[in-house]
């Protein structure tokens, strides 16, 4: 029998809701139907499904992280600027705000022995500029450097393109357009700046940009070196270069003393103009030391005029005159011709720059025979009256030697050998200095060195030459016989003068001096140290030589009669040497010279003159240098108020008769 199914139990369902029409809605089943999911965004029955927004929290976290990183970067940079690199940035700010320039120290004066200025300094201006103020942003003009350069070039005498280049460097805040310009030049620029500044102000009032192409042109006070006497003593003084430093002569040698110590000034600026309320700092400059020379301006002038006239008249290459105080070694004059004007080096011949009296070396010729005679007398191998028979020719080594003129056999005393300037007689006399020629060479060499040949004079002058003399063992066959009469060795004019100062001073050589003393910024005077003194020969030998040298000037047979000075006893010696051409290195032309001192009985002044390569008229030292010696010596004796000689010359015999 079939079993009956139990009746299903009714489970109450949720209450039906009514639809809009009032009907009841069938309840949803709790089980997910198997039917296909309706399309996205739409509900069953076709109605759209609302969009559901995602959570904002991730986005907020990301934004917060980014902001944190940005702020962290700002903080790190701020710490770097304000703490780590604070000094660097402060310095940059200071550099842009503050300007600093040097206050040039006033260069010390150079005066002669009487305090007369030979070199001094006057007010001047360095014309400078701030290139940043020439940029289009600051100047309000696209081509401000070019416009400014066109305005300034004619005033400064500079190239327009060069000025424009200097003004076109905006990374720099400072450039020098021209150094050491006169006050008149700066006044021209300042007046021009005022015109452009007024126009710029008027333009701004009318609503314009107010362009001013010269606002960045500035000036710094400085000094300019001037030489009131033009070319007088230029060879001694030298010159100052464009940087304000000594470029030659004493200006270079004493530059540290003369230039002083520069100062500095620092001030705030805006638009190229000082800001008065911002304050400034200043380190004052210390003026240089004044230098007083031993030079006498008047004697220097007389020497310079005399040598310049003769060099021109003889159409010579150059010439020099040295005047020295016999008792002190002080140089009273040192003149060169041709010279130059240190106020305007652009018009000077480069060959004339320098001090030829100290820098030129040449074979002196017969003026150096006084050293040979000094050796002969000091060694006691002869006296002024010793007889010397002088043939017309003398064979020695591989050569035949002669005097400057052909002559029959001369019968001369040693004094006559010097008076007539006999080369052959000098060779014969110096040959007695040793048992052999080699020994004689060594003795003569020792005396030449004592007189200062081969050593600088002690002036420590820039470019000074010590001369040239080989050691005796290196003398060639001909040099053994030419050196005694002044060929085969070389010296400068100052050395030659020093030889005669030594004889005039009783055989004691005094190092020549050019600087008498100095005066510092506090006006305190300091005398120079006493020069070194060296005895070369005895006083007896020196006095004997002085008498022999008088025969050169006073005796009718002497070669230096044109140097005679009325009222004064004069001692001197002529010289005429074969000259080595400095370009080709061979003998060409002559060196004419004359050296001596006066008064011979009480020597006060030594004068030396030399002329290189005279090509017109006479080339003999006695003929062209003797008159120069006379002019300069007469002037010096009068200037120094030296009394005339009080006695007659000794008049030593010049010759002897054979058989006496």
Order of alpha helices (4+ residues) and beta strands (2+ residues): alpha-alpha-beta-beta-beta-alpha-alpha-alpha-beta-alpha-beta-alpha-beta-beta-alpha-alpha-beta-beta-beta-beta-alpha-beta-beta-alpha-alpha-beta-beta-beta-beta-alpha-alpha-alpha-alpha-alpha-beta-beta-beta-beta-alpha-beta-beta-beta-alpha-alpha
